[in-house]
Amino acid sequence: MKRQKNDAADAEAICEAAQRPSMRFVPVKTEAQQAAALVFRARDLLVKQRTQISNAVRGHMTEHGWIAPQGLAHMKKLAALLEDPDAVPESARPVLEIMLDQMAVLSERIAELDREIARRAREDETARRLMTIPGIGPITATAITALAPPPGTFAKGRDFAAWVGLTPRQHSTGGKQRLGAISKMGERTLRRLLIIGSSAVVLQASRRGAPAGSWLEQMMARKPRMLVTVALANKTARIVWAVLTKNEDYRAPVSVAA
């Protein structure tokens, strides 16, 4: 049944390509690729569940006068309050403890998946090569190898960035073209991971300073941080395509200060 379903999908793709020769089509993922991507889908699900419970605990504690910022680090302070018999009503304490225990279980499972992803990244040559790119760690590198189609599918890096959904929308009016927000029309898992990695790079550069004369330094000097983060994610996606196409480690360009 699985093979028949894949054959039918391949036939449908061929038919679509014949009817629309000007359009670019991404090959159908193999069963091996789908199986490799399962670890990321499962991790995303567990992270979402943990976030939902965290937000619920924060909301319930707020009703009793205890306010904590977002983030798992602050949950320990809320958990410590349950030891105080005057902090929350007795009837609410066991329910909150169940929710906190469930968060702990989810954190353990997420850590297990993180270790599995790190193991796969160490054993995969392509993933190790991708991790030479700033902002790409084991999770993003392994996700790219599992979710992205072969680099030869795209003629250039911009096409790969567009597939991920990191290229700006174009709006034409009065004969003029204007660029808007990113399209978000591609693989959302890779897009999110690339933006998270770029955010870490930009944050580090804002604290320690970007390399003198670099593209990042020039962007940070004249653009808001969030815009720089998305632009860097777009640039990183193009670098990913180049690294995959050339089968070489990333080499940072030499910056020359003005």
VEXVEX-23376 format. One line per 8 residues: number of its first residue (from 1); their letters; for each residue x, y, z of N, C-alpha, C. Coordinates in steps of 0.02 Angstrom, whole numbers, plus 50000, padded with zeros to 5 digits. Atoms other than C-alpha are relative to their C-alpha. Layout:
# residues N
NUM = a = X Y Z X Y Z X Y Z | ...
END
This chain:
# residues 258
1 = mkrqknda = 50041 49940 50000 50000 50000 50000 50043 50063 50000 | 49957 49941 49997 50140 50121 50042 50034 50013 49933 | 49966 49991 50064 50231 50088 49880 49952 50025 49947 | 50050 49976 50048 50072 50112 49780 49984 50073 50010 | 50014 49930 49986 50039 50276 49867 50056 50044 49975 | 49943 49961 50024 50215 50338 49828 50001 50003 49924 | 50001 50001 50073 50201 50283 49647 49946 50046 49973 | 50054 49955 50022 50036 50375 49632 50020 50073 50007
9 = adaeaice = 49977 49931 49990 50114 50532 49704 50051 50020 49948 | 49951 49985 50052 50259 50521 49582 49966 50012 49933 | 50035 49992 50063 50140 50500 49436 49962 50066 49998 | 50036 49936 49997 50037 50649 49493 50048 50058 49991 | 49951 49946 50007 50194 50756 49507 50022 50007 49927 | 49980 49998 50070 50247 50708 49331 49946 50031 49957 | 50056 49971 50038 50075 50751 49265 49996 50075 50010 | 50001 49928 49986 50079 50921 49351 50056 50035 49964
17 = aaqrpsmr = 49943 49969 50033 50251 50957 49281 49988 50006 49925 | 50014 49997 50072 50192 50917 49105 49949 50054 49984 | 50052 49950 50011 50041 51030 49122 50025 50071 50013 | 49974 49935 49982 50142 51174 49198 50076 50001 49993 | 49928 50005 50011 50315 51173 49119 50040 50058 50030 | 49964 49943 49973 50359 51345 49188 50008 49998 50075 | 49997 50004 49927 50337 51293 49369 50054 49951 50022 | 49950 50044 49970 50470 51214 49480 49967 49956 50052
25 = fvpvktea = 50031 50047 49954 50419 51058 49574 50054 49966 50042 | 49954 50033 49954 50505 50984 49727 49984 49925 49999 | 50012 50072 50001 50528 50794 49721 49963 49977 50062 | 50036 50029 49944 50415 50689 49832 50051 49968 50047 | 49954 50028 49951 50503 50639 49993 49996 49924 50001 | 49999 50072 49994 50557 50459 50009 49977 49979 50070 | 50019 50025 49934 50502 50348 50152 50056 50009 50050 | 49943 49990 49955 50678 50361 50224 50003 50071 50025
33 = qqaaalvf = 50000 49929 49980 50668 50551 50225 49943 50014 50049 | 50056 49989 49955 50497 50548 50306 50014 49970 50069 | 49983 50031 49936 50560 50428 50440 50051 50041 50037 | 49949 49959 49968 50712 50538 50473 49971 50064 50028 | 50031 49937 49977 50601 50691 50491 49956 49990 50061 | 50045 50013 49944 50495 50606 50624 50027 50027 50066 | 49971 49977 49937 50617 50653 50762 49988 50074 50011 | 50013 49928 49993 50591 50838 50727 49926 50014 50012
41 = rardllvk = 50072 49991 49989 50403 50823 50715 49982 49983 50072 | 50014 50020 49931 50399 50731 50881 50027 50051 50049 | 49971 49950 49955 50515 50857 50963 49958 50064 50001 | 50042 49941 50003 50409 51003 50903 49935 49990 50039 | 50062 50014 49965 50253 50921 50971 50010 50003 50076 | 49988 50001 49928 50329 50892 51143 50016 50071 50026 | 49984 49931 49980 50398 51070 51150 49936 50041 50004 | 50063 49963 49999 50226 51139 51107 49959 49981 50062
49 = qrtqisna = 50038 50022 49941 50145 51034 51243 50030 50028 50064 | 49968 49972 49940 50273 51091 51371 49986 50075 50006 | 50014 49929 49999 50245 51272 51322 49928 50014 50021 | 50071 49992 49981 50056 51253 51338 49991 49991 50075 | 50007 50012 49928 50072 51181 51513 50034 50056 50039 | 49966 49945 49966 50198 51315 51562 49957 50062 50002 | 50044 49941 50002 50081 51453 51505 49939 49991 50045 | 50058 50012 49956 49936 51371 51597 50019 50008 50073
57 = vrghmteh = 49978 49993 49930 50034 51360 51760 50011 50073 50017 | 49989 49929 49988 50088 51541 51744 49933 50037 50007 | 50065 49967 49997 49908 51593 51712 49964 49985 50065 | 50034 50018 49938 49839 51497 51861 50034 50033 50060 | 49964 49968 49945 49975 51565 51976 49987 50075 50001 | 50016 49928 50003 49937 51741 51915 49934 50014 50035 | 50065 49991 49968 49758 51719 51974 50005 50001 50076 | 49990 50000 49928 49827 51690 52148 50052 50052 50022
65 = gwiapqgl = 49956 49944 49982 49939 51843 52141 50074 49990 49989 | 49929 50013 50013 50103 51764 52086 50014 50006 49926 | 49985 49985 50070 50173 51834 51924 50072 49982 49985 | 49933 50020 50020 50323 51760 51835 50008 50013 49925 | 49988 49990 50072 50402 51804 51666 49998 49934 49962 | 49999 50060 50041 50397 51683 51521 50069 49967 50003 | 49937 50035 50000 50531 51550 51513 50001 49944 50052 | 49998 50057 49955 50566 51382 51591 50040 50014 50063
73 = ahmkklaa = 49959 49985 49941 50696 51456 51709 49958 50029 50057 | 50041 49969 49948 50560 51552 51801 49949 49952 50029 | 50048 50049 49974 50452 51397 51824 50024 49971 50067 | 49974 50027 49937 50567 51339 51964 49977 50043 50059 | 50022 49956 49947 50519 51492 52065 49926 49988 50017 | 50071 50014 49988 50334 51454 52042 49992 49932 50035 | 50004 50065 49968 50364 51272 52088 50018 50004 50074 | 49979 49993 49930 50452 51326 52248 49944 50029 50043
81 = lledpdav = 50055 49969 49962 50298 51426 52299 49950 49948 50025 | 50047 50051 49979 50198 51266 52311 50019 49969 50067 | 49979 50024 49934 50300 51222 52465 49973 50044 50056 | 50027 49953 49951 50225 51373 52552 49925 49988 50006 | 50072 50014 49994 50053 51326 52622 49956 50061 49991 | 50040 49939 50007 49998 51508 52612 50003 50030 49929 | 49991 49971 50067 50049 51536 52430 49938 49989 49957 | 50059 50016 50041 49902 51448 52345 49953 49959 50043
89 = pesarpvl = 50047 50041 49962 49743 51364 52410 50018 49927 49999 | 49983 50071 49994 49762 51185 52468 49971 49958 49943 | 50032 50039 50053 49641 51121 52336 50034 50010 49932 | 49967 49988 50064 49744 51198 52195 50069 49969 49996 | 49931 50023 49999 49913 51132 52250 50010 49933 49964 | 49987 50065 50034 49897 50948 52193 49991 50004 49925 | 50010 49994 50073 49832 51000 52022 50060 50034 49968 | 49941 49966 50027 49976 51120 51995 50061 49955 50002
97 = eimldqma = 49943 50047 49996 50099 50986 52051 49997 49949 49943 | 50007 50047 50056 50029 50866 51921 50024 50033 49935 | 49980 49964 50061 50054 50997 51785 50076 50009 49998 | 49928 49991 49998 50232 51032 51842 50037 49933 49990 | 49970 50066 50011 50271 50845 51848 49997 49981 49926 | 50006 50015 50071 50207 50828 51670 50050 50040 49959 | 49949 49960 50033 50321 50970 51617 50069 49967 50007 | 49936 50032 49989 50468 50878 51695 50008 49938 49955
105 = vlseriae = 49998 50059 50043 50424 50719 51600 50012 50020 49927 | 49990 49976 50068 50412 50815 51437 50071 50025 49988 | 49932 49976 50006 50580 50898 51469 50049 49941 49993 | 49957 50059 50006 50659 50726 51493 49996 49969 49930 | 50008 50029 50067 50586 50663 51330 50031 50045 49947 | 49969 49954 50047 50642 50819 51237 50076 49994 50002 | 49928 50010 49993 50817 50795 51306 50023 49936 49965 | 49984 50062 50034 50815 50615 51241 50002 50010 49925
113 = ldreiarr = 50001 49987 50072 50767 50675 51067 50059 50044 49980 | 49942 49957 50015 50902 50809 51075 50064 49958 49995 | 49941 50043 50003 51032 50675 51112 50000 49957 49937 | 50005 50039 50061 50968 50570 50968 50018 50042 49939 | 49984 49955 50056 50978 50719 50851 50074 50015 49998 | 49928 49987 49997 51155 50759 50910 50039 49939 49975 | 49966 50060 50024 51206 50578 50879 49997 49995 49924 | 50006 50004 50073 51138 50582 50702 50044 50052 49966
121 = aredetar = 49959 49947 50030 51228 50746 50669 50074 49981 50000 | 49930 50021 49997 51395 50674 50725 50016 49946 49949 | 49988 50056 50045 51375 50521 50614 49989 50017 49927 | 50016 49982 50069 51319 50613 50458 50049 50053 49975 | 49950 49954 50027 51452 50696 50351 49970 50066 49977 | 50033 49939 50024 51331 50820 50272 49980 50044 50059 | 50019 49961 49941 51266 50874 50443 50061 50033 50032 | 49939 49970 49972 51443 50900 50507 50024 50059 49958
129 = rlmtipgi = 49980 49945 50044 51480 51007 50355 49955 50061 50010 | 50046 49944 49990 51324 51112 50383 50012 50036 50066 | 49988 49970 49935 51373 51142 50564 50059 50047 50000 | 49946 49950 50006 51523 51243 50503 49972 50069 49985 | 50032 49936 50014 51398 51380 50457 49978 50032 50066 | 50022 49967 49938 51370 51508 50597 49924 49999 50007 | 50072 50002 49987 51198 51487 50676 49968 49934 49986 | 50028 50066 50015 51176 51305 50624 50032 49949 50047
137 = gpitatai = 49978 50050 49953 51189 51174 50761 49976 49931 49979 | 50020 50068 50018 51150 50988 50767 49926 49994 49979 | 50071 50006 50016 50960 51011 50765 49986 50026 49930 | 50013 49971 50066 50957 51126 50613 50035 49960 49945 | 49963 50037 50050 51091 51028 50520 49966 49934 49983 | 50033 50064 50012 51002 50862 50543 49932 50010 49968 | 50065 49986 50030 50835 50941 50499 50007 50015 49925 | 49989 49985 50071 50905 51006 50335 50012 49936 49960
145 = talapppg = 49986 50063 50036 50972 50835 50286 49937 49957 49994 | 50060 50042 50001 50804 50756 50328 49942 50031 49961 | 50059 49967 50027 50681 50886 50262 50012 50033 49932 | 49988 49964 50062 50766 50975 50117 50010 49952 49942 | 49988 50041 50059 50763 50905 49941 50072 50006 49977 | 49931 49995 50025 50926 50876 49845 50016 50071 49977 | 49984 49931 50020 51019 51041 49814 49993 50012 49925 | 50008 49992 50072 51013 51008 49627 49930 50016 49978
153 = tfakgrdf = 50069 49981 50016 50826 51037 49635 49994 50074 49986 | 50003 49927 50005 50862 51224 49645 50058 50025 49957 | 49949 49973 50045 50957 51324 49515 50049 50046 50036 | 49958 49953 49963 51026 51447 49642 49977 50004 50072 | 50016 49995 49929 51029 51488 49826 49936 50037 50014 | 50061 49962 49988 50888 51613 49811 49938 49955 49992 | 50057 50045 50008 50772 51475 49749 49991 49957 50062 | 50005 50039 49938 50813 51371 49903 49972 50043 50056
161 = aawvgltp = 50026 49955 49949 50782 51522 50016 49926 50013 49990 | 50071 49991 50014 50615 51548 49928 49960 49938 50019 | 50034 50062 49981 50569 51365 49956 49991 49997 50076 | 50005 49998 49927 50604 51389 50142 49950 50053 50022 | 50048 49947 49983 50494 51546 50138 50033 50061 50030 | 49963 49945 49970 50629 51674 50181 50012 50057 49952 | 49993 49944 50047 50620 51784 50026 49942 50048 50008 | 50054 49952 49991 50519 51945 50033 49949 49997 49944
169 = rqhstggk = 50052 49995 50051 50354 51962 49943 50012 50062 49957 | 49994 49943 50045 50354 52075 49791 49931 50027 49984 | 50064 49966 50016 50214 52201 49766 50014 50051 49945 | 49992 49954 50057 50198 52293 49601 49941 50048 49998 | 50052 49950 50006 50102 52455 49588 50028 50060 49963 | 49978 49942 50039 50116 52596 49463 50067 49989 49965 | 49937 50015 50034 50259 52508 49376 50059 49994 50046 | 49945 50005 49952 50362 52502 49536 49992 49936 50041
177 = qrlgaisk = 50000 50060 49959 50410 52346 49632 50023 50017 50071 | 49983 49990 49930 50412 52349 49821 50005 49933 50035 | 49990 50062 49963 50475 52213 49937 49965 50005 50068 | 50036 50001 49936 50366 52166 50085 50031 49949 50048 | 49977 50049 49952 50378 52039 50225 50016 49934 49965 | 49984 50064 50030 50445 51864 50196 49937 49961 49984 | 50059 50034 50026 50328 51746 50105 49972 49948 50048 | 50020 50054 49955 50323 51607 50237 49961 49946 49962
185 = mgertlrr = 50036 50046 50043 50270 51494 50095 50035 49932 49992 | 49963 50061 50010 50391 51349 50119 49999 49954 50060 | 49991 50047 49945 50455 51222 50243 50007 50038 50065 | 50002 49957 49941 50407 51304 50407 50047 49977 50055 | 49953 50024 49949 50514 51191 50517 50070 50028 49988 | 49934 49974 50016 50674 51239 50427 50002 50076 50006 | 50002 49928 49994 50621 51421 50419 50006 50022 50073 | 49998 49983 49928 50592 51427 50606 50070 49987 50029
193 = lliigssa = 49934 50016 49974 50757 51341 50644 50054 50048 49975 | 49951 49952 50027 50855 51457 50529 49993 50068 50033 | 50011 49936 49967 50776 51610 50609 50024 49997 50072 | 49976 50006 49932 50813 51545 50784 50076 50003 50002 | 49927 49998 50003 50995 51514 50737 50027 50068 49983 | 49979 49933 50018 51011 51684 50656 49989 50048 50058 | 50013 49957 49941 50934 51765 50810 50056 49993 50051 | 49944 50010 49953 51071 51687 50917 50063 50034 49975
201 = vvlqasrr = 49940 49967 50028 51206 51752 50798 49995 50075 50009 | 50009 49928 49994 51133 51927 50799 50005 50022 50073 | 49996 49984 49929 51115 51926 50988 50073 50000 50024 | 49929 50002 49981 51296 51875 51010 50038 50058 49970 | 49966 49944 50032 51352 52007 50886 49982 50066 50034 | 50020 49938 49965 51252 52141 50979 50036 50008 50066 | 49966 49998 49935 51342 52095 51140 50076 50006 49992 | 49927 50003 50007 51519 52061 51078 50025 50040 49939
209 = gapagswl = 49980 49964 50060 51517 52156 50914 50009 49954 49941 | 49991 50038 50062 51510 52093 50736 50069 50012 49972 | 49934 49990 50031 51671 52069 50636 50003 50067 49962 | 49993 49934 50031 51735 52237 50575 49994 49995 49924 | 50009 49998 50073 51679 52277 50398 49957 49946 49972 | 50040 50056 50024 51566 52124 50388 49931 50024 49979 | 50069 49986 50021 51394 52119 50308 49956 50008 50062 | 50041 49996 49940 51320 52089 50480 50010 50066 50037
217 = eqmmarkp = 49987 49936 49966 51403 52242 50555 49965 50057 49964 | 50032 49946 50038 51339 52353 50415 49924 49997 50007 | 50073 50006 49992 51161 52284 50431 49978 50022 50069 | 50019 49983 49931 51157 52304 50620 50007 50075 50013 | 49991 49928 49990 51214 52484 50604 49942 50041 49973 | 50053 49960 50031 51063 52536 50502 49931 49967 49998 | 50065 50035 50002 50923 52408 50524 49981 49975 50069 | 50022 50029 49936 50816 52347 50670 50023 49928 50007
225 = rmlvtval = 49972 50067 49988 50873 52186 50752 49958 49945 49968 | 50041 50053 50028 50723 52082 50696 50008 49996 49925 | 49990 50000 50073 50745 52135 50515 50068 49969 49983 | 49933 50029 50012 50930 52092 50526 49998 49924 50009 | 50005 50072 49987 50886 51921 50598 49970 49963 49941 | 50032 50032 50057 50769 51878 50455 50045 50003 49938 | 49955 49993 50057 50892 51945 50326 50058 49951 50006 | 49945 50047 49989 51030 51839 50404 49976 49928 49988
233 = anktariv = 50027 50067 50013 50917 51685 50399 49995 49988 49925 | 50002 50006 50073 50890 51718 50213 50071 49987 49973 | 49931 50008 50022 51077 51734 50188 50027 49931 50019 | 49977 50066 49978 51109 51576 50288 49971 49945 49956 | 50031 50050 50044 50986 51479 50181 50038 49995 49933 | 49961 50001 50062 51084 51529 50026 50068 49967 50010 | 49936 50032 49985 51246 51477 50109 49991 49925 50007 | 50015 50072 49993 51167 51309 50153 49998 49968 49931
241 = wavltkne = 50004 50028 50068 51127 51281 49969 50069 49995 49969 | 49933 50001 50028 51305 51326 49919 50042 49945 50030 | 49962 50052 49967 51381 51210 50049 49978 49931 49976 | 50026 50064 50024 51268 51067 49995 50019 49987 49928 | 49985 50008 50071 51302 51098 49812 50074 49984 49988 | 49928 50008 50011 51491 51110 49825 50031 49945 50043 | 49974 50051 49955 51510 50978 49962 50064 50023 50034 | 49942 49971 49965 51631 51092 50055 49977 50031 50065
249 = dyrapvsv = 50014 49965 49937 51642 51163 50230 49993 50075 49985 | 50009 49928 50007 51589 51343 50251 50064 50036 50020 | 49943 49958 49986 51729 51470 50245 49976 50072 50004 | 50023 49931 49991 51689 51641 50316 50040 50047 49957 | 49963 49952 50041 51734 51785 50200 50044 50044 50043 | 49954 49957 49964 51881 51891 50252 49974 50071 49998 | 50026 49931 49996 51818 52060 50313 50057 50049 50004 | 49949 49948 50001 51919 52214 50278 49968 50064 50026
257 = aa = 50028 49939 49972 51884 52364 50388 50016 50059 49956 | 49989 49941 50043 51862 52529 50297 50049 50047 50034
END
